Amino acid sequence: MRASTEEALTWGVDALVLDTGDRNLRAQTLYSRLGFDRRPERDVPGDDVVALAYRFALQTRDDVRVRLIRPEEADAVAELVVGAYASDFELNAAYRADIVAVAERAREHQVWVAADASTGELLGTASTPVAGAAISPLARDGELDFRFLGVAAEARRRGVGELLVEHVLRLARIRGLDRVVLNTGPDMVAAQRLYERLGFERLHEREFTFERPDGSSFLMLAYGRDAGLEAVRREPAAA
């Protein structure tokens, strides 16, 4: 069920829906435990069995869709995320090369995009590991880490960054993981405000000093937040 739900998430569809017989109590318990909502208005009565409908919402907004990147979008996503990071601080050559390696990252991990639902315009991006892996040394067992959260300049103040973080939290919940963690630099003040507003807290014991090639250094900050059902804000599901 977790694999099926995550596969549907990658497509950018509204929800995963299913039905089960009204006598199949074990299945009903499983679906409820995994976060599916009962949709009685979509039940299908039969002569002997009633098919009970369940729905797991995968999108929370009608105007923006979050899905996996398409191969032809790699260059556009690289330009988007470099622009987002360069607006906050000066990028050295090594870090810039890491940021723009979108196509390579998409082959090994998951590169997500937030796209305008009506125009298809790319508004933001974030990267996560595939199930069972990590995308940075920060993550421990039972945790999901993410990197390269970026929002296009023209899409700021539309809640795209928050939407992408909530998407990562939803992915962690689908995988049955306990916590979402991330690193961020001290210059990324806007990102820090976003994380703290969404309930992330500093993980001081996991922070470290990053040495630049020129000999300068800075403290790499770490944040984490529980990803359980009670921690994820769930929007009303559309019919």
N, C-alpha and C positions, 0 to 999 in steps of 0.2 A: 504494500500500500504506500509506503514511504517513497519507493522508487517511482511508482506510477504518479504520485502527486508531484514529485520533483520534475518528472518529464513534462507534465502539463504546464508547470511553472515556466520551463524554458521556452515554451511556445508563445507566451504572452497572452494566453486565453483568460477569460474572466474567472472561470471556476472549473473544478473537476466535479462531475456529478455521477451518481450511481444509484442503483436501487437494489433492494434485498427483500426477501419474503418476510411477512409479518411474523412468522414463526421462527425465523433465524435469529434468535436472541443473542447468540455469541457474536455474529457479524455486527448486529446493531450496537452492541457494547464496544466492539473494536472501533467502529466508525466514530462513535461519540467520543471515545478516548483520544482519537487522533485529531479531533477538532472539527469534524464534519457537523453541519447543521441539518436538522430535520426540516424537510420542505413538504409538509402535508398537502399543499395545493398541487403538488406534482405526483402524488401517489396514483398508482394505476390499480383499480380494483379488478379482481378476477373472480371466476366462479368458485375457486377453492382457496386462493391465496391473494392477499393484497400486496402489491409491490410498493414498499416504502421508499421514498426518495430522500437522498442525502446530497448535500452540496458543501464543498470546501472552497471558499472564496480565495482567489489568487491575485486579484487586483483590487485596489481600494479606491481608485479614481477613474472616472469615465474619460477624462481628457488626456491621460498619460498611460502608456502601456510599458511595463518592464518585461524584458525578454532577453534571451541570449543574442549576442552580436551575430550578424550575418557576415560571411567572408568578405563581401564587397564593401563592408563598412569599416574595415580595419584602419584605413588611412584617415577617415573622417573622425573616428574615435581617438586616434593618436593626436590629431590636431586639437580636438576638444580638450583632452585631459592635459596636454602640455599648456594650452592657453589658460586653463583653470589654475594650474600650479604656478605658472610663471607670473600670474597676477599677484601672488602673495610673496614670492621670494625669488631670488636669482638661482637658476638651475645650473649646476655644473654639468660638464659633458657626460660623465658617467651616469648621473641620475636621469638626465634627459634621455639617454639611450635606453635606460630601464623603463621609463615611462612610455616611450613611443613603440616599444616592442609588443604592440597589441596583438598582431597576428601570431607571434610565437607564444604569447601568454594564452591566447584563446585555444591553441592546440593542446596545451598542458592543463590549463585550469578552466575557469568559467569567466568570461567577460560579459557583463550585463549592460544593457543600455536602457535608458528611459527615453521613449520616443513619443512625440505628440501624436495622439490617437487619430487626428484628422489629417494632418499633413505628412506624418512620418519623420518630421525633423528630429534629429538627435539632440536631446536636452541634457543628458548626463550619463555617467557610467560608473561602475564599480566592479571589482574583480574578486572572486572567491575561489577556493580550491574545489576540486571534485570531491565527492564523498570519500571519506577515509584518508584524505590527504590534508596538507597545510600549505598555505601560500607564503608563509613567513616563519621564522624560528619562534615567534611569540606564542603560537597556539600550543596548548597541551591537550591531553586526552579529554574528550567531552566538550571541546571548544571549537568554534568556527571563527577563523580570522578572515579579514578582508583588507584589500589595498586599493589604491588608485581611485578613490572616490573623487569625482570631478563633475562640476556643473558648468555648462556653457555660459558665458557672460550674459548673453541675451535671455537666458532662462532663469537667472537668479531672481529671488523673491517669489518664485512660483512653487516653493516647497519641494523641489526636485531632490535636493540633497536628503531631506527628511524621508521622502518616499523611498529612496534607494537604501537608506539605512534600515527602514522598516522592512524592506524586501529581504535584506540580509538576515534580519531577525526571524522573518517568516521561514526562510530557508533553513536556519538552524533548528527551528521548531519542527519542521517537516522531517529533518534528519534525526530528531530526538536528542539533540545536543543541548547542553546545559547553559552555555555562555557564548557570547560573541565578544571578541577581543580585537584590538587594532593598535597600531603605532601611528603617531603623528609628530611632526616637528613643532618646535616652540613658536615658529612664525605663523603656523596655520591657526590663527586665533579664531577666525570664523568657524572653522571645522570644530575646534574645541568647544565653542559655545553651542554648536549643534549637538554634539555628543552629550554634553552635560545636560542640555535641555531634554534630551531623550532618555535620561536616566543612567548614562554611563558614568563610571567613577574611575579615578586614577588608580593604576596598579603600580604604585611606587617601587615595589620590590622587583618589578620586571623592566624598569627603565635602565638605560645605559647611555654612556657617552659615545657619540659617533664622531670618529676622526675623519675630517676631510683630507683630500690629497694635498691641500696647501698647508696643512698643519693645524688649521683651526678646528674647533670642535663645538658640538652642541649636545644637549640632553635630549635623547629620543624618548618622547613621552609614550606611555602605554595606558589604554583605557579598556574597561570591560563592563559588561552588563549581562544579567541573567536573561535568558531567552525563553523562559517557561511561558505557559499559557497565560498566567496571571500578569506577566510582564509585557505582553504584546497587546497594543491597542488594536482592537478589532472593530472595523467600521461595519455599519449595517450592510448586509449583503443585498445586492440588487436582485430583483426577481428574474 
